Amino acid sequence: MVTADGLDHPISLELCKRLNRFYEALILLSSLMQACSRNGQQPNKASSDVSEPGDDYRMTQECLMNKLAQICDNRRGGETVTSVAIIQLPDCLVYAFASNQRSPKEIKEAETFLLDLFEYLSNTSASSSVLMEEATSKSATYVLEKILTFNHERVQCYRIGLVQGLTQCIKDCDRRGSVHEKTSQDDEALVRAAADLRQSLIYHSIVDRGKLGRFDESPHWAELQHFIGRLVSYLRATQTIFVARRRHPELFDIDSIKIKFIPSSRPLPNPMNAFQAGLDPLQRQTVRSAHDLIPRMTGDAEMIETYSQYADELQVCKLDELIATQCCKSNPRGFRPIVHSEVLLLDWLRKQFAEDMHSIPFYEGNKYIGCSKPTCRLCEYYFAAHSSGVRVRSPHRNVYRNWAVPDALVEGETSRYKDKMIDAVLVKVREDALTALREKVCVRKRFDSNTYSSMPTCQSLTGISVTLDDLSSRIGGLSISSHMHPRVYPSVATRIHVSSNVEDTCSVAAQGTNGGSDDESGGVLVFSGRNRRS
């Protein structure tokens, strides 16, 4: 047994070495992602899994789960990234939630928010939603206000980003003779204004200019597109809830459902320091370089020489500096790996049910975990290697070094499966690192939540065309205060009709990869990633 730095109990030399191998490979991969990004290489656009399965019933359920997770993810930075599963017990339905890093107090607040929301939906007649009434109805407005109140801090971030993006984009338009005015509105008016813009012809120009911005280093059009999409997503979430209530009324019966939040994991100490206890004193290093890490990836001498040369070519992008920064204790972003919410929830479900039952009793047998964000690359590898067959949202392929398997420090007979999972993910991480060294290109997204998180849901009145100047006049003078004053402004509460086709309303797992997503992490940003995680 060895005593690792930052741990309150000794661990075996074998475990120490296993974790050291894993995090050395992860540090190399994450540093390569940054270096490849600096190298100016742009990967091909990842394929989108926008699909329209024939089973609308299941699609609605999965869409609801993603949206419930989203409205619980109320802060940027990755700590509140949330996952949810629906479990069918003999006497009730359990909504099981998990978040990356919520305190007990924050868990209680999230539970209260959800219970209040479900109680209102349970006690409000669903008959009006059969005809899919416009999104300005009394019940839809109430639910939207509840969601925006709980997510006020995040909405303020979007508001600031939108105002800044508009300023830059309008300057761009001014060079073509545009003008603009400024007035003020509140959160709900802002969301509805963004929804109007999303349905207008001018939005297509924003998308086109955003795509160009990815190549000419003028990102404000893409950012504007992103913030509009994120604001509209709250209206989409509200609409999805009402669609789901009509199709799955049993999911909203307050007398037969329970809300369960799983405690978040305890962060590990900095692995680059803690797990060196398993190394010979002469091998211990405060700072590693690519030449130190590559021999840890393979024992093939020829490969080591070849890939070390590849690493030398990336020193122009300061690869070794990136590695050193990520290893450093004083790194302001911190290196404290946590269990991401979807992995944490799967592990809890396995322990809670799979040991006593043949399988986890998912509602309607749908083995799916919804999440507020698309799945990160390491979570993707974890679920692919897991024996449960549980599905999650499609990945955005970003890599976060603050990632850990559940019970990483547990040993004994019960830890064999955990060790197997570490090794399975390690194989993929090493493959990706060697590929990045060889090809000097990486697949990644700037934002990690989909701008196109839903199929189109809102149809504006015929002839509506909202310009950038119009949107600017609605939000230009917004007060960025911490207080929420929810109310509807008739001038902006355009009658937005909701499609009766659920394919138009629901977001399947990780729909688009186009556009952007929120750049926050359940860990630390790799290429532009999560610890801004919006």
Secondary structure as UniProt FT lines:
FT   TURN            5..6
FT   HELIX           13..38
FT   TURN            39..40
FT   HELIX           56..72
FT   TURN            76..77
FT   TURN            79..80
FT   STRAND          82..88
FT   STRAND          93..99
FT   HELIX           104..123
FT   HELIX           127..131
FT   TURN            135..136
FT   HELIX           138..150
FT   HELIX           152..174
FT   TURN            175..177
FT   HELIX           187..198
FT   HELIX           201..216
FT   HELIX           220..247
FT   HELIX           249..252
FT   HELIX           254..256
FT   STRAND          257..262
FT   HELIX           271..274
FT   HELIX           275..278
FT   HELIX           281..283
FT   HELIX           290..293
FT   HELIX           294..296
FT   HELIX           301..313
FT   HELIX           314..317
FT   HELIX           319..327
FT   TURN            329..330
FT   TURN            332..333
FT   HELIX           341..349
FT   HELIX           350..354
FT   TURN            355..356
FT   HELIX           363..365
FT   STRAND          370..371
FT   HELIX           377..385
FT   TURN            387..388
FT   TURN            406..409
FT   HELIX           413..415
FT   HELIX           416..439
FT   TURN            451..452
FT   STRAND          458..459
FT   TURN            462..463
FT   HELIX           468..475
FT   TURN            476..477
FT   TURN            490..492
FT   STRAND          497..498
FT   HELIX           502..505
FT   TURN            509..510
//
